[in-house]
Amino acid sequence: MFVPKFGPIFVTFMALTALNKSGLASRMTFKTAECRYNRQIFSNFTAQIINTKLLMDMVLVSTLSQGLKAHLGFEFRRYKAKPYQSVFQHDINYCALIKGAQESIYRRWFMSMLKVGNFSTSCPIGTGYYYLHGWTLDAGYIPSFFYIGDYRISGRFFYGRFKKKEDNPILECSIEAVLS
């Protein structure tokens, strides 16, 4: 039985799906990257976009143990419309992700990052220099429910429970991109 309160949501979903079929996304172009980090964990963390590709350099000075989590948020807007609207948010167990405990879109993104980076593939994550040089999100890794437009992708690494008002996460990054 169709519940009336879901009617507007269903109509909006169908309209957006129809818009997406008229022009499927072909590429994600990174525009800006900004990070802040806990200086007790990293002695340096830089993120930048060069020629639409993501570059990161980091020096980890404290071992990251089991229980490391990431909170990912995806916000969308039609080209230059304001403001961004949340598409979805998701918490992941980072150590389970890198171990490959289960297949997911995040696992596929992580594996594609290993082609141009040297991230640890096991937990605990030891101290040292880690990098990602020239990563881009290939069209085959873009979920079909992502619509053409502007995106803000945020990630926050933490232990314990996710808190929006946390003042000192391990790492917090925001990337703006255009899906075309």
N, CA, C and O of each residue as an XYZ file, in Angstrom:
720
protein
N       0.843     -1.183      0.000
C       0.000      0.000      0.000
C       0.881      1.237      0.000
O       1.855      1.290      0.751
N       0.569      2.231     -0.818
C       1.334      3.462     -0.933
C       0.924      4.410      0.196
O      -0.254      4.736      0.341
N       1.879      4.840      0.978
C       1.600      5.727      2.100
C       1.642      7.168      1.593
O       2.660      7.570      1.030
N       0.569      7.977      1.770
C       0.492      9.321      1.218
C       1.652     10.240      1.599
O       2.046     11.076      0.786
N       2.208     10.118      2.796
C       3.273     11.040      3.193
C       4.545     10.827      2.379
O       5.408     11.705      2.357
N       4.684      9.687      1.711
C       5.856      9.434      0.879
C       5.652      9.890     -0.563
O       6.588      9.835     -1.360
N       4.464     10.331     -0.907
C       4.158     10.776     -2.271
C       5.120     11.838     -2.794
O       5.701     11.644     -3.861
N       5.316     12.973     -2.076
C       6.229     14.008     -2.566
C       7.669     13.511     -2.716
O       8.371     13.903     -3.647
N       8.097     12.658     -1.805
C       9.456     12.116     -1.889
C       9.585     11.250     -3.136
O      10.581     11.340     -3.855
N       8.582     10.411     -3.397
C       8.602      9.530     -4.560
C       8.607     10.347     -5.851
O       9.377     10.045     -6.762
N       7.773     11.362     -5.944
C       7.703     12.207     -7.146
C       9.034     12.917     -7.372
O       9.511     12.977     -8.505
N       9.638     13.453     -6.320
C      10.936     14.130     -6.438
C      12.001     13.151     -6.911
O      12.796     13.477     -7.792
N      12.022     11.956     -6.335
C      12.995     10.940     -6.734
C      12.831     10.601     -8.213
O      13.822     10.524     -8.939
N      11.613     10.401     -8.663
C      11.364     10.045    -10.063
C      11.774     11.184    -10.990
O      12.330     10.935    -12.060
N      11.509     12.423    -10.599
C      11.897     13.572    -11.426
C      13.412     13.664    -11.540
O      13.938     13.877    -12.633
N      14.108     13.508    -10.439
C      15.577     13.564    -10.470
C      16.155     12.406    -11.274
O      17.148     12.579    -11.980
N      15.549     11.237    -11.175
C      16.016     10.090    -11.946
C      15.842     10.357    -13.435
O      16.723     10.033    -14.232
N      14.721     10.942    -13.811
C      14.496     11.267    -15.219
C      15.518     12.279    -15.713
O      16.008     12.163    -16.836
N      15.847     13.278    -14.883
C      16.853     14.266    -15.261
C      18.209     13.602    -15.466
O      18.937     13.944    -16.397
N      18.544     12.665    -14.606
C      19.844     12.006    -14.685
C      19.967     11.169    -15.964
O      21.048     11.105    -16.549
N      18.895     10.537    -16.400
C      18.964      9.681    -17.582
C      19.187     10.489    -18.851
O      19.663      9.948    -19.849
N      18.854     11.774    -18.830
C      19.065     12.589    -20.019
C      20.541     12.863    -20.252
O      20.928     13.198    -21.372
N      21.358     12.734    -19.251
C      22.786     12.960    -19.406
C      23.531     12.317    -18.256
O      23.691     12.932    -17.201
N      23.987     11.097    -18.439
C      24.694     10.415    -17.370
C      26.037     11.088    -17.116
O      26.677     11.595    -18.037
N      26.446     11.084    -15.868
C      27.702     11.705    -15.484
C      28.870     10.979    -16.131
O      28.898      9.751    -16.208
N      29.831     11.766    -16.595
C      30.982     11.145    -17.233
C      32.264     11.354    -16.445
O      33.201     10.565    -16.565
N      32.315     12.420    -15.631
C      33.546     12.616    -14.876
C      33.335     13.529    -13.677
O      32.437     14.371    -13.654
N      34.191     13.334    -12.685
C      34.214     14.156    -11.480
C      35.455     15.023    -11.576
O      36.567     14.512    -11.709
N      35.268     16.330    -11.508
C      36.376     17.276    -11.578
C      36.544     17.924    -10.214
O      35.656     18.638     -9.749
N      37.681     17.676     -9.568
C      37.936     18.276     -8.268
C      38.289     19.746     -8.440
O      39.031     20.112     -9.352
N      37.753     20.589     -7.556
C      37.983     22.038     -7.623
C      38.832     22.553     -6.466
O      39.833     23.235     -6.684
N      38.435     22.228     -5.235
C      39.161     22.712     -4.056
C      39.249     21.604     -3.018
O      38.421     20.694     -2.975
N      40.274     21.708     -2.187
C      40.445     20.772     -1.070
C      40.974     21.561      0.123
O      41.865     22.401     -0.005
N      40.410     21.272      1.261
C      40.822     21.955      2.490
C      40.770     20.957      3.639
O      39.786     20.233      3.794
N      41.828     20.920      4.442
C      41.876     19.991      5.572
C      42.385     20.690      6.826
O      43.162     21.643      6.758
N      41.935     20.199      7.952
C      42.534     20.586      9.227
C      42.812     19.291      9.975
O      42.070     18.317      9.852
N      43.882     19.291     10.746
C      44.334     18.057     11.361
C      44.817     18.292     12.775
O      45.179     19.405     13.158
N      44.813     17.209     13.543
C      45.286     17.229     14.918
C      46.812     17.130     14.880
O      47.352     16.146     14.375
N      47.499     18.118     15.398
C      48.962     18.185     15.343
C      49.645     17.180     16.273
O      50.860     16.993     16.200
N      48.882     16.544     17.133
C      49.442     15.455     17.943
C      49.451     14.145     17.150
O      50.136     13.195     17.528
N      48.706     14.097     16.074
C      48.609     12.895     15.242
C      49.444     13.050     13.957
O      50.137     12.120     13.545
N      49.370     14.224     13.335
C      50.102     14.514     12.100
C      51.045     15.683     12.330
O      50.662     16.671     12.955
N      52.277     15.587     11.831
C      53.153     16.772     11.882
C      52.920     17.637     10.652
O      53.257     18.821     10.655
N      52.347     17.057      9.601
C      52.016     17.797      8.389
C      50.882     17.065      7.678
O      50.835     15.835      7.651
N      49.981     17.840      7.108
C      48.934     17.280      6.257
C      48.556     18.359      5.260
O      48.003     19.394      5.633
N      48.853     18.117      4.003
C      48.474     19.075      2.964
C      47.621     18.376      1.921
O      47.855     17.219      1.572
N      46.636     19.099      1.437
C      45.767     18.610      0.368
C      45.616     19.737     -0.633
O      45.394     20.890     -0.262
N      45.740     19.394     -1.902
C      45.583     20.389     -2.946
C      45.062     19.741     -4.217
O      45.132     18.525     -4.396
N      44.540     20.584     -5.088
C      44.050     20.129     -6.373
C      44.971     20.738     -7.434
O      45.144     21.955     -7.499
N      45.552     19.878     -8.254
C      46.391     20.333     -9.365
C      45.885     19.630    -10.611
O      45.828     18.401    -10.668
N      45.519     20.423    -11.606
C      44.961     19.888    -12.856
C      43.793     18.943    -12.594
O      43.717     17.861    -13.175
N      42.904     19.354    -11.732
C      41.678     18.648    -11.340
C      41.927     17.318    -10.632
O      40.991     16.538    -10.455
N      43.163     17.040    -10.224
C      43.482     15.801     -9.510
C      43.839     16.113     -8.069
O      44.396     17.169     -7.768
N      43.512     15.185     -7.180
C      43.730     15.356     -5.750
C      45.123     14.884     -5.358
O      45.536     13.775     -5.698
N      45.841     15.743     -4.636
C      47.162     15.404     -4.106
C      47.124     15.613     -2.600
O      46.615     16.625     -2.117
N      47.666     14.652     -1.861
C      47.764     14.750     -0.406
C      49.137     14.269      0.020
O      49.663     13.295     -0.519
N      49.709     14.956      0.988
C      50.954     14.542      1.625
C      50.740     14.660      3.121
O      50.228     15.667      3.609
N      51.139     13.619      3.850
C      50.925     13.630      5.293
C      52.044     12.893      6.001
O      52.603     11.923      5.489
N      52.353     13.377      7.188
C      53.332     12.703      8.032
C      52.609     12.350      9.326
O      52.235     13.223     10.108
N      52.425     11.062      9.529
C      51.734     10.538     10.705
C      52.763     10.307     11.802
O      53.709      9.542     11.614
N      52.586     10.968     12.957
C      53.554     10.856     14.056
C      53.026     10.033     15.225
O      53.738      9.812     16.204
N      51.788      9.583     15.124
C      51.180      8.765     16.163
C      50.434      7.619     15.487
O      49.698      7.845     14.526
N      50.609      6.417     15.965
C      49.959      5.250     15.372
C      48.443      5.353     15.514
O      47.931      5.741     16.564
N      47.739      5.002     14.448
C      46.278      4.972     14.468
C      45.847      3.521     14.688
O      46.178      2.640     13.894
N      45.118      3.286     15.757
C      44.777      1.920     16.160
C      43.403      1.495     15.664
O      42.677      2.267     15.037
N      43.062      0.228     15.966
C      41.732     -0.296     15.655
C      40.683      0.632     16.255
O      40.913      1.255     17.292
N      39.548      0.718     15.607
C      38.468      1.570     16.100
C      38.401      2.905     15.392
O      37.508      3.705     15.672
N      39.327      3.166     14.480
C      39.301      4.410     13.724
C      38.074      4.420     12.819
O      37.813      3.454     12.101
N      37.331      5.507     12.861
C      36.111      5.636     12.072
C      36.190      6.877     11.203
O      36.967      7.796     11.465
N      35.375      6.882     10.174
C      35.263      8.046      9.302
C      33.787      8.367      9.127
O      32.959      7.472      8.953
N      33.473      9.639      9.175
C      32.126     10.116      8.888
C      32.211     10.836      7.554
O      32.924     11.832      7.431
N      31.488     10.341      6.548
C      31.499     10.939      5.223
C      30.160     11.618      4.971
O      29.100     11.070      5.272
N      30.231     12.820      4.415
C      29.026     13.553      4.075
C      29.091     14.017      2.633
O      30.128     14.500      2.178
N      28.001     13.873      1.920
C      27.912     14.281      0.528
C      26.792     15.304      0.401
O      25.641     15.036      0.747
N      27.149     16.474     -0.099
C      26.174     17.537     -0.306
C      26.153     17.891     -1.785
O      27.177     17.812     -2.463
N      24.992     18.278     -2.282
C      24.786     18.515     -3.709
C      24.060     19.830     -3.928
O      23.258     20.268     -3.103
N      24.362     20.446     -5.060
C      23.557     21.577     -5.539
C      23.656     21.599     -7.056
O      24.678     21.227     -7.633
N      22.590     22.036     -7.681
C      22.657     22.258     -9.124
C      23.640     23.387     -9.329
O      23.789     24.240     -8.454
N      24.304     23.413    -10.447
C      25.364     24.381    -10.724
C      25.094     25.756    -10.117
O      24.165     26.462    -10.511
N      25.928     26.110     -9.153
C      25.958     27.419     -8.496
C      24.676     27.817     -7.793
O      24.551     28.963     -7.362
N      23.732     26.922     -7.665
C      22.551     27.213     -6.857
C      22.999     27.226     -5.406
O      24.015     26.621     -5.065
N      22.261     27.901     -4.559
C      22.646     27.942     -3.156
C      21.460     27.530     -2.325
O      20.331     27.796     -2.737
N      21.629     26.925     -1.228
C      22.848     26.349     -0.673
C      22.993     24.886     -1.085
O      22.160     24.355     -1.820
N      24.050     24.245     -0.609
C      24.202     22.801     -0.787
C      23.125     22.111      0.042
O      22.703     22.621      1.080
N      22.687     20.948     -0.427
C      21.733     20.141      0.329
C      22.347     18.769      0.563
O      22.960     18.195     -0.338
N      22.187     18.256      1.748
C      22.750     16.959      2.090
C      22.095     15.858      1.267
O      20.870     15.749      1.221
N      22.930     15.037      0.611
C      22.436     13.895     -0.140
C      22.405     12.688      0.782
O      21.380     12.017      0.904
N      23.531     12.413      1.431
C      23.574     11.372      2.444
C      24.839     11.499      3.276
O      25.804     12.156      2.885
N      24.807     10.851      4.431
C      25.952     10.791      5.337
C      26.129      9.341      5.743
O      25.166      8.577      5.822
N      27.366      8.979      5.998
C      27.622      7.592      6.327
C      28.841      7.489      7.232
O      29.850      8.150      6.988
N      28.758      6.670      8.273
C      29.902      6.377      9.132
C      30.463      5.023      8.729
O      29.713      4.075      8.498
N      31.787      4.940      8.645
C      32.416      3.669      8.300
C      33.526      3.360      9.288
O      34.153      4.260      9.847
N      33.754      2.073      9.492
C      34.882      1.612     10.273
C      36.061      1.578      9.311
O      36.116      0.723      8.428
N      37.002      2.499      9.474
C      38.085      2.643      8.517
C      38.970      1.399      8.459
O      39.372      0.986      7.372
N      39.278      0.805      9.592
C      40.129     -0.389      9.596
C      39.451     -1.551      8.873
O      40.121     -2.294      8.156
N      38.151     -1.725      9.042
C      37.431     -2.776      8.316
C      37.446     -2.488      6.818
O      37.554     -3.406      6.005
N      37.337     -1.212      6.460
C      37.362     -0.821      5.047
C      38.686     -1.211      4.389
O      38.692     -1.825      3.322
N      39.798     -0.859      5.017
C      41.087     -1.129      4.376
C      41.450     -2.608      4.397
O      42.223     -3.070      3.558
N      40.898     -3.352      5.351
C      41.133     -4.798      5.387
C      40.318     -5.520      4.313
O      40.613     -6.663      3.965
N      39.304     -4.850      3.799
C      38.459     -5.480      2.788
C      37.433     -6.412      3.374
O      37.029     -7.377      2.726
N      36.999     -6.138      4.600
C      36.028     -7.000      5.281
C      34.732     -7.132      4.483
O      34.073     -8.171      4.528
N      34.374     -6.087      3.760
C      33.201     -6.162      2.896
C      33.397     -5.228      1.714
O      34.041     -4.186      1.830
N      32.840     -5.610      0.586
C      32.954     -4.804     -0.631
C      31.945     -3.662     -0.560
O      30.798     -3.860     -0.161
N      32.380     -2.471     -0.949
C      31.509     -1.306     -0.978
C      32.088     -0.302     -1.959
O      33.202     -0.473     -2.454
N      31.331      0.734     -2.230
C      31.840      1.797     -3.099
C      33.068      2.444     -2.463
O      33.996      2.835     -3.171
N      33.083      2.561     -1.138
C      34.234      3.164     -0.457
C      35.471      2.286     -0.613
O      36.581      2.793     -0.774
N      35.283      0.997     -0.568
C      36.404      0.071     -0.767
C      36.955      0.209     -2.188
O      38.171      0.206     -2.377
N      36.087      0.329     -3.179
C      36.549      0.513     -4.564
C      37.291      1.836     -4.712
O      38.302      1.903     -5.411
N      36.797      2.895     -4.058
C      37.513      4.181     -4.117
C      38.882      4.041     -3.468
O      39.879      4.522     -4.007
N      38.935      3.383     -2.309
C      40.204      3.193     -1.614
C      41.195      2.422     -2.489
O      42.360      2.808     -2.586
N      40.749      1.352     -3.119
C      41.632      0.556     -3.973
C      42.135      1.383     -5.159
O      43.280      1.220     -5.580
N      41.297      2.261     -5.696
C      41.761      3.109     -6.804
C      42.787      4.133     -6.310
O      43.670      4.538     -7.066
N      42.675      4.551     -5.054
C      43.654      5.477     -4.476
C      45.019      4.815     -4.321
O      46.050      5.479     -4.434
N      45.029      3.520     -4.064
C      46.305      2.813     -3.883
C      47.141      2.799     -5.168
O      48.351      2.578     -5.117
N      46.503      3.031     -6.308
C      47.242      3.078     -7.576
C      48.148      4.304     -7.664
O      49.133      4.297     -8.402
N      47.816      5.361     -6.910
C      48.614      6.595     -6.941
C      49.020      7.041     -5.537
O      49.431      8.184     -5.337
N      48.903      6.141     -4.577
C      49.240      6.487     -3.195
C      49.836      5.308     -2.463
O      49.900      4.193     -2.980
N      50.269      5.580     -1.247
C      50.895      4.529     -0.436
C      50.210      4.361      0.916
O      50.883      4.135      1.922
N      48.893      4.469      0.957
C      48.171      4.319      2.210
C      48.368      2.921      2.788
O      48.569      1.952      2.056
N      48.307      2.840      4.088
C      48.422      1.556      4.773
C      47.239      0.667      4.405
O      46.115      1.144      4.252
N      47.502     -0.611      4.267
C      46.436     -1.568      3.966
C      46.148     -2.491      5.145
O      45.524     -3.540      4.985
N      46.610     -2.089      6.338
C      46.329     -2.864      7.545
C      46.283     -1.938      8.758
O      46.810     -0.826      8.733
N      45.652     -2.416      9.799
C      45.594     -1.685     11.063
C      46.349     -2.477     12.108
O      46.317     -3.706     12.064
N      47.022     -1.843     13.036
C      47.114     -0.388     13.186
C      47.914      0.244     12.046
O      48.704     -0.413     11.368
N      47.677      1.544     11.866
C      48.374      2.307     10.828
C      49.579      2.957     11.494
O      49.441      3.805     12.376
N      50.756      2.545     11.057
C      51.994      3.008     11.681
C      52.389      4.414     11.283
O      51.884      4.971     10.307
N      53.294      4.969     12.052
C      53.800      6.311     11.764
C      54.570      6.290     10.446
O      55.027      5.239      9.996
N      54.705      7.461      9.837
C      55.463      7.561      8.596
C      54.843      8.540      7.622
O      53.881      9.241      7.936
N      55.414      8.568      6.443
C      54.982      9.466      5.369
C      54.017      8.723      4.453
O      54.324      7.634      3.967
N      52.851      9.317      4.219
C      51.843      8.764      3.322
C      51.481      9.823      2.289
O      51.531     11.022      2.563
N      51.115      9.360      1.101
C      50.782     10.313      0.041
C      49.699      9.770     -0.874
O      49.410      8.574     -0.899
N      49.117     10.683     -1.618
C      48.178     10.405     -2.693
C      48.510     11.438     -3.758
O      48.263     12.626     -3.552
N      49.054     11.025     -4.872
C      49.527     11.966     -5.888
C      48.796     11.770     -7.215
O      49.116     10.868     -7.988
N      47.819     12.622     -7.459
C      47.141     12.640     -8.748
C      45.931     11.740     -8.863
O      45.707     11.146     -9.917
N      45.132     11.622     -7.788
C      43.946     10.773     -7.837
C      42.772     11.521     -8.430
O      42.566     12.705     -8.161
N      42.019     10.823     -9.229
C      40.759     11.332     -9.749
C      39.730     10.209     -9.653
O      40.084      9.030     -9.653
N      38.484     10.577     -9.572
C      37.415      9.590     -9.453
C      36.950      9.217    -10.855
O      36.269      9.999    -11.518
N      37.318      8.025    -11.300
C      36.949      7.553    -12.633
C      35.438      7.395    -12.744
O      34.761      7.114    -11.756
N      34.919      7.578    -13.947
C      33.477      7.517    -14.194
C      32.866      6.197    -13.731
O      31.723      6.176    -13.275
N      33.604      5.103    -13.841
C      33.084      3.805    -13.430
C      32.849      3.677    -11.937
O      32.157      2.759    -11.496
N      33.421      4.593    -11.147
C      33.270      4.560     -9.696
C      32.261      5.579     -9.172
O      32.114      5.743     -7.961
N      31.577      6.255    -10.071
C      30.591      7.255     -9.660
C      29.226      6.584     -9.579
O      28.725      6.077    -10.583
N      28.620      6.577     -8.392
C      27.310      5.927     -8.254
C      26.274      6.559     -9.179
O      26.308      7.765     -9.422
N      25.366      5.752     -9.688
C      24.357      6.233    -10.635
C      23.383      7.221    -10.007
O      22.715      7.967    -10.723
N      23.293      7.237     -8.681
C      22.373      8.173     -8.032
C      23.000      9.548     -7.807
O      22.340     10.435     -7.265
N      24.254      9.747     -8.210
C      24.869     11.071     -8.160
C      24.451     11.827     -9.417
O      24.644     11.344    -10.532
N      23.891     12.990     -9.236
C      23.400     13.790    -10.344
C      24.436     14.804    -10.784
O      25.320     15.181    -10.015
N      24.322     15.236    -12.015
C      25.214     16.246    -12.553
C      25.016     17.534    -11.760
O      23.890     17.990    -11.560
N      26.140     18.117    -11.309
C      26.091     19.349    -10.525
C      27.306     19.482     -9.634
O      28.313     18.799     -9.822
N      27.200     20.370     -8.662
C      28.296     20.657     -7.731
C      28.151     19.791     -6.481
O      27.044     19.540     -6.005
N      29.291     19.343     -5.963
C      29.309     18.520     -4.751
C      30.300     19.073     -3.744
O      31.333     19.639     -4.104
N      29.966     18.899     -2.489
C      30.903     19.104     -1.389
C      30.952     17.777     -0.637
O      29.948     17.293     -0.115
N      32.147     17.212     -0.603
C      32.347     15.922      0.050
C      33.197     16.173      1.289
O      34.298     16.714      1.193
N      32.692     15.784      2.434
C      33.441     16.026      3.666
C      33.723     14.702      4.358
O      32.940     13.756      4.284
N      34.845     14.665      5.021
C      35.226     13.484      5.784
C      35.833     13.890      7.104
O      36.610     14.843      7.178
N      35.479     13.167      8.143
C      36.025     13.425      9.479
C      36.435     12.089     10.080
O      35.624     11.168     10.170
N      37.698     11.985     10.492
C      38.215     10.765     11.110
C      38.230     10.960     12.621
O      38.625     12.016     13.115
N      37.795      9.926     13.357
C      37.621     10.063     14.795
C      37.601      8.686     15.445
O      37.566      7.663     14.761
N      37.622      8.674     16.768
C      37.394      7.473     17.571
C      36.124      7.702     18.374
O      35.781      8.844     18.682
N      35.428      6.632     18.714
C      34.220      6.764     19.528
C      33.001      7.023     18.681
O      32.837      6.441     17.609
N      32.135      7.912     19.175
C      30.896      8.250     18.478
C      31.066      9.556     17.723
O      31.772     10.455     18.181
N      30.423      9.663     16.570
C      30.485     10.885     15.775
C      29.714     11.999     16.466
O      28.578     11.818     16.904
N      30.364     13.158     16.550
C      29.738     14.350     17.122
C      29.972     15.501     16.159
O      31.115     15.804     15.816
N      28.903     16.141     15.722
C      29.029     17.255     14.778
C      29.833     18.415     15.361
O      30.521     19.116     14.619
N      29.761     18.626     16.639
C      30.406     19.776     17.276
C      31.793     19.463     17.830
O      32.355     20.262     18.578
N      32.346     18.310     17.470
C      33.664     17.937     17.977
C      34.701     18.973     17.539
O      34.817     19.279     16.352
N      35.455     19.511     18.503
C      36.413     20.575     18.218
C      37.751     20.078     17.703
O      38.463     20.823     17.031
N      38.108     18.848     18.000
C      39.444     18.392     17.667
C      39.442     16.970     17.085
O      39.946     16.041     17.715
N      38.867     16.804     15.867
C      38.928     15.468     15.273
C      40.363     15.150     14.863
O      41.211     16.041     14.828
N      40.634     13.904     14.558
C      41.966     13.510     14.089
C      42.269     14.220     12.776
O      43.355     14.765     12.581
N      41.284     14.202     11.881
C      41.435     14.812     10.570
C      40.063     15.179     10.047
O      39.101     14.433     10.231
N      39.971     16.329      9.395
C      38.716     16.775      8.808
C      39.035     17.428      7.470
O      39.818     18.376      7.410
N      38.429     16.922      6.393
C      38.674     17.461      5.055
C      37.365     17.742      4.345
O      36.348     17.094      4.591
N      37.416     18.735      3.450
C      36.296     19.082      2.617
C      36.815     19.277      1.194
O      37.790     19.995      0.969
N      36.158     18.636      0.251
C      36.541     18.720     -1.161
C      35.328     19.174     -1.949
O      34.234     18.633     -1.786
N      35.521     20.172     -2.807
C      34.464     20.588     -3.701
C      34.787     20.063     -5.091
O      35.933     20.097     -5.538
N      33.744     19.575     -5.769
C      33.931     18.959     -7.080
C      32.712     19.229     -7.944
O      31.647     19.596     -7.448
N      32.889     19.041     -9.238
C      31.799     19.180    -10.195
C      31.664     17.857    -10.922
O      32.641     17.303    -11.425
N      30.445     17.364    -10.969
C      30.142     16.154    -11.728
C      29.490     16.597    -13.023
O      28.458     17.268    -13.017
N      30.106     16.214    -14.138
C      29.573     16.644    -15.438
C      29.426     15.472    -16.379
O      28.992     15.645    -17.518
